[in-house]
Amino acid sequence: QLQLVESGGGLVQPGGSLRPPCAAAGFTLGDFAIAWFRQAPGKEREGVSCISKSGESTDYADSVKGRFTISRDTAKNTMYLQMNSLKPENTAVYYCNARNDFTDLEVWGQGTLVTVSS
């Protein structure tokens, strides 16, 4: 069974940092392109960041450029989203995603809630 298991969400003050991990089970994360999405209350799910299977190409939503960093640890089979200088408007449920375009396999994490508030 292919799974992405998220953890590490929580409450953080404005200006703080968080680095939620997303661990893959049942497949090799390095064989997939990976991404993070988020869904804020009352809004649609949106893309935050992605990185290609090779790791050579990354992309970020304009609102998080320079503050968020996506990464993958192949030894731990885990992906991360380093979030710095967090703002209240970054409050959302964050979802990790892995996709293999060759096999059409796509896996979603269960989501982790990040709340930015003083």
C-alpha atoms as an extended CHARMM CRD file, in Angstrom:
* protein
*
       118  EXT
         1         1  GLN       CA              0.0000000000        0.0000000000        0.0000000000  PROA      1               0.0000000000
         2         2  LEU       CA              1.3690000000        3.3780000000       -1.0200000000  PROA      2               0.0000000000
         3         3  GLN       CA              1.1790000000        6.0020000000        1.7040000000  PROA      3               0.0000000000
         4         4  LEU       CA              2.3940000000        9.4650000000        2.5850000000  PROA      4               0.0000000000
         5         5  VAL       CA              2.2400000000       10.1070000000        6.3210000000  PROA      5               0.0000000000
         6         6  GLU       CA              2.4260000000       13.6970000000        7.4920000000  PROA      6               0.0000000000
         7         7  SER       CA              3.2760000000       15.1050000000       10.8970000000  PROA      7               0.0000000000
         8         8  GLY       CA              4.7460000000       18.2410000000       12.3910000000  PROA      8               0.0000000000
         9         9  GLY       CA              1.9290000000       20.7190000000       11.9990000000  PROA      9               0.0000000000
        10        10  GLY       CA              0.7830000000       22.8980000000       14.8630000000  PROA      10              0.0000000000
        11        11  LEU       CA              0.4910000000       26.4040000000       16.2350000000  PROA      11              0.0000000000
        12        12  VAL       CA              3.2740000000       28.8790000000       15.5110000000  PROA      12              0.0000000000
        13        13  GLN       CA              3.5610000000       32.6050000000       16.1030000000  PROA      13              0.0000000000
        14        14  PRO       CA              3.8570000000       35.0710000000       13.2100000000  PROA      14              0.0000000000
        15        15  GLY       CA              7.4630000000       35.2510000000       12.0810000000  PROA      15              0.0000000000
        16        16  GLY       CA              8.1500000000       31.7300000000       13.2960000000  PROA      16              0.0000000000
        17        17  SER       CA              9.2290000000       28.6150000000       11.4280000000  PROA      17              0.0000000000
        18        18  LEU       CA              7.9630000000       25.0930000000       10.9220000000  PROA      18              0.0000000000
        19        19  ARG       CA              9.2670000000       22.0940000000        8.9610000000  PROA      19              0.0000000000
        20        20  PRO       CA              6.6160000000       19.4020000000        8.6450000000  PROA      20              0.0000000000
        21        21  PRO       CA              7.8950000000       16.0320000000        7.4070000000  PROA      21              0.0000000000
        22        22  CYS       CA              6.0320000000       13.7070000000        5.0620000000  PROA      22              0.0000000000
        23        23  ALA       CA              7.2430000000       10.1100000000        5.0970000000  PROA      23              0.0000000000
        24        24  ALA       CA              6.6510000000        7.7590000000        2.1890000000  PROA      24              0.0000000000
        25        25  ALA       CA              5.7470000000        4.1150000000        2.7550000000  PROA      25              0.0000000000
        26        26  GLY       CA              5.4280000000        1.3870000000        0.1750000000  PROA      26              0.0000000000
        27        27  PHE       CA              7.2870000000        3.2450000000       -2.5430000000  PROA      27              0.0000000000
        28        28  THR       CA             10.5280000000        5.1160000000       -3.2150000000  PROA      28              0.0000000000
        29        29  LEU       CA             10.0530000000        8.8510000000       -3.0130000000  PROA      29              0.0000000000
        30        30  GLY       CA             13.0090000000        9.4250000000       -5.3220000000  PROA      30              0.0000000000
        31        31  ASP       CA             11.0390000000        7.8750000000       -8.2070000000  PROA      31              0.0000000000
        32        32  PHE       CA              8.3650000000       10.5500000000       -7.9740000000  PROA      32              0.0000000000
        33        33  ALA       CA              7.9610000000       14.2610000000       -8.5080000000  PROA      33              0.0000000000
        34        34  ILE       CA              6.8380000000       15.7600000000       -5.1970000000  PROA      34              0.0000000000
        35        35  ALA       CA              4.8030000000       18.7510000000       -4.1990000000  PROA      35              0.0000000000
        36        36  TRP       CA              3.0900000000       20.5330000000       -1.3310000000  PROA      36              0.0000000000
        37        37  PHE       CA             -0.4200000000       21.9480000000       -1.5200000000  PROA      37              0.0000000000
        38        38  ARG       CA             -2.5000000000       23.7920000000        1.0410000000  PROA      38              0.0000000000
        39        39  GLN       CA             -6.1210000000       24.5920000000        1.6810000000  PROA      39              0.0000000000
        40        40  ALA       CA             -7.0390000000       27.5650000000        3.8230000000  PROA      40              0.0000000000
        41        41  PRO       CA            -10.4560000000       27.8200000000        5.5100000000  PROA      41              0.0000000000
        42        42  GLY       CA            -13.1100000000       28.6670000000        2.9430000000  PROA      42              0.0000000000
        43        43  LYS       CA            -10.6840000000       28.5050000000        0.0300000000  PROA      43              0.0000000000
        44        44  GLU       CA             -9.7670000000       26.0210000000       -2.6670000000  PROA      44              0.0000000000
        45        45  ARG       CA             -6.6530000000       23.8530000000       -2.4860000000  PROA      45              0.0000000000
        46        46  GLU       CA             -3.6650000000       25.5520000000       -4.0840000000  PROA      46              0.0000000000
        47        47  GLY       CA             -0.1390000000       24.5660000000       -5.0210000000  PROA      47              0.0000000000
        48        48  VAL       CA              2.6490000000       25.7930000000       -2.7640000000  PROA      48              0.0000000000
        49        49  SER       CA              5.8030000000       24.2020000000       -4.1260000000  PROA      49              0.0000000000
        50        50  CYS       CA              7.0230000000       21.3340000000       -6.2740000000  PROA      50              0.0000000000
        51        51  ILE       CA             10.2430000000       19.6240000000       -7.2360000000  PROA      51              0.0000000000
        52        52  SER       CA             10.8750000000       17.3840000000      -10.2090000000  PROA      52              0.0000000000
        53        53  LYS       CA             11.7710000000       13.7100000000       -9.9250000000  PROA      53              0.0000000000
        54        54  SER       CA             15.4010000000       14.5070000000      -10.7390000000  PROA      54              0.0000000000
        55        55  GLY       CA             15.4720000000       17.3500000000       -8.2460000000  PROA      55              0.0000000000
        56        56  GLU       CA             16.8060000000       19.7180000000      -10.8680000000  PROA      56              0.0000000000
        57        57  SER       CA             13.6700000000       21.8400000000      -11.1370000000  PROA      57              0.0000000000
        58        58  THR       CA             11.7450000000       23.5060000000       -8.3240000000  PROA      58              0.0000000000
        59        59  ASP       CA              8.8750000000       25.9820000000       -8.3160000000  PROA      59              0.0000000000
        60        60  TYR       CA              7.1020000000       28.0460000000       -5.6820000000  PROA      60              0.0000000000
        61        61  ALA       CA              3.9210000000       30.0560000000       -5.4140000000  PROA      61              0.0000000000
        62        62  ASP       CA              4.7340000000       33.7620000000       -5.5620000000  PROA      62              0.0000000000
        63        63  SER       CA              3.3860000000       34.2810000000       -2.0570000000  PROA      63              0.0000000000
        64        64  VAL       CA              5.9650000000       31.9270000000       -0.4890000000  PROA      64              0.0000000000
        65        65  LYS       CA              9.0590000000       32.5350000000       -2.6370000000  PROA      65              0.0000000000
        66        66  GLY       CA             12.0790000000       33.2930000000       -0.5040000000  PROA      66              0.0000000000
        67        67  ARG       CA             10.3810000000       31.9820000000        2.6600000000  PROA      67              0.0000000000
        68        68  PHE       CA              9.5350000000       28.3210000000        1.9320000000  PROA      68              0.0000000000
        69        69  THR       CA             11.8720000000       25.5590000000        0.7500000000  PROA      69              0.0000000000
        70        70  ILE       CA             10.8690000000       22.1160000000       -0.5070000000  PROA      70              0.0000000000
        71        71  SER       CA             13.3000000000       19.2250000000       -0.0500000000  PROA      71              0.0000000000
        72        72  ARG       CA             13.5990000000       15.4520000000       -0.1900000000  PROA      72              0.0000000000
        73        73  ASP       CA             15.7700000000       13.1310000000        1.9010000000  PROA      73              0.0000000000
        74        74  THR       CA             16.1730000000        9.9590000000       -0.1250000000  PROA      74              0.0000000000
        75        75  ALA       CA             17.8870000000        8.1010000000        2.7140000000  PROA      75              0.0000000000
        76        76  LYS       CA             14.8870000000        8.6870000000        4.9810000000  PROA      76              0.0000000000
        77        77  ASN       CA             12.3610000000        8.4430000000        2.1370000000  PROA      77              0.0000000000
        78        78  THR       CA             10.8660000000       11.6500000000        3.4660000000  PROA      78              0.0000000000
        79        79  MET       CA             10.0180000000       15.0610000000        2.0490000000  PROA      79              0.0000000000
        80        80  TYR       CA              9.8750000000       18.3690000000        3.8820000000  PROA      80              0.0000000000
        81        81  LEU       CA              8.5740000000       21.8920000000        3.5620000000  PROA      81              0.0000000000
        82        82  GLN       CA             10.7150000000       24.3880000000        5.4520000000  PROA      82              0.0000000000
        83        83  MET       CA              8.4910000000       27.3570000000        6.2230000000  PROA      83              0.0000000000
        84        84  ASN       CA             10.1050000000       30.5380000000        7.5540000000  PROA      84              0.0000000000
        85        85  SER       CA              8.7530000000       33.9950000000        8.3690000000  PROA      85              0.0000000000
        86        86  LEU       CA              5.2720000000       32.5590000000        8.6760000000  PROA      86              0.0000000000
        87        87  LYS       CA              2.2840000000       34.8650000000        8.3920000000  PROA      87              0.0000000000
        88        88  PRO       CA             -1.3060000000       34.4610000000        9.6200000000  PROA      88              0.0000000000
        89        89  GLU       CA             -2.4340000000       34.0980000000        6.0050000000  PROA      89              0.0000000000
        90        90  ASN       CA             -0.2960000000       30.9460000000        5.7600000000  PROA      90              0.0000000000
        91        91  THR       CA             -2.7550000000       29.2040000000        8.0910000000  PROA      91              0.0000000000
        92        92  ALA       CA             -4.0370000000       26.1360000000        6.2380000000  PROA      92              0.0000000000
        93        93  VAL       CA             -4.0450000000       22.3730000000        6.0450000000  PROA      93              0.0000000000
        94        94  TYR       CA             -0.8860000000       21.4060000000        4.1830000000  PROA      94              0.0000000000
        95        95  TYR       CA             -0.8670000000       18.3000000000        1.9910000000  PROA      95              0.0000000000
        96        96  CYS       CA              2.1280000000       16.4990000000        0.5350000000  PROA      96              0.0000000000
        97        97  ASN       CA              1.8480000000       14.8510000000       -2.8670000000  PROA      97              0.0000000000
        98        98  ALA       CA              3.9270000000       12.4440000000       -4.9270000000  PROA      98              0.0000000000
        99        99  ARG       CA              3.3200000000       11.7850000000       -8.6120000000  PROA      99              0.0000000000
       100       100  ASN       CA              4.8870000000        9.5210000000      -11.2130000000  PROA      100             0.0000000000
       101       101  ASP       CA              3.8550000000       10.6670000000      -14.6920000000  PROA      101             0.0000000000
       102       102  PHE       CA              5.1380000000        7.4880000000      -16.3190000000  PROA      102             0.0000000000
       103       103  THR       CA              2.8960000000        5.1680000000      -14.2890000000  PROA      103             0.0000000000
       104       104  ASP       CA              0.1500000000        7.7220000000      -13.5060000000  PROA      104             0.0000000000
       105       105  LEU       CA              0.5500000000        6.8780000000       -9.8340000000  PROA      105             0.0000000000
       106       106  GLU       CA             -0.3150000000        9.6990000000       -7.4440000000  PROA      106             0.0000000000
       107       107  VAL       CA             -0.2470000000        9.6090000000       -3.6530000000  PROA      107             0.0000000000
       108       108  TRP       CA             -1.5780000000       12.1850000000       -1.1830000000  PROA      108             0.0000000000
       109       109  GLY       CA             -0.7730000000       12.7300000000        2.4570000000  PROA      109             0.0000000000
       110       110  GLN       CA             -3.5830000000       13.0350000000        4.9750000000  PROA      110             0.0000000000
       111       111  GLY       CA             -2.8800000000       16.7030000000        5.6350000000  PROA      111             0.0000000000
       112       112  THR       CA             -1.4150000000       18.5450000000        8.5950000000  PROA      112             0.0000000000
       113       113  LEU       CA             -2.8730000000       21.7180000000       10.0710000000  PROA      113             0.0000000000
       114       114  VAL       CA             -0.5740000000       24.7210000000       10.3860000000  PROA      114             0.0000000000
       115       115  THR       CA             -1.9740000000       27.6310000000       12.3710000000  PROA      115             0.0000000000
       116       116  VAL       CA             -0.0960000000       30.9350000000       12.4610000000  PROA      116             0.0000000000
       117       117  SER       CA             -1.3970000000       33.0970000000       15.2580000000  PROA      117             0.0000000000
       118       118  SER       CA             -0.2530000000       35.0960000000       18.2380000000  PROA      118             0.0000000000
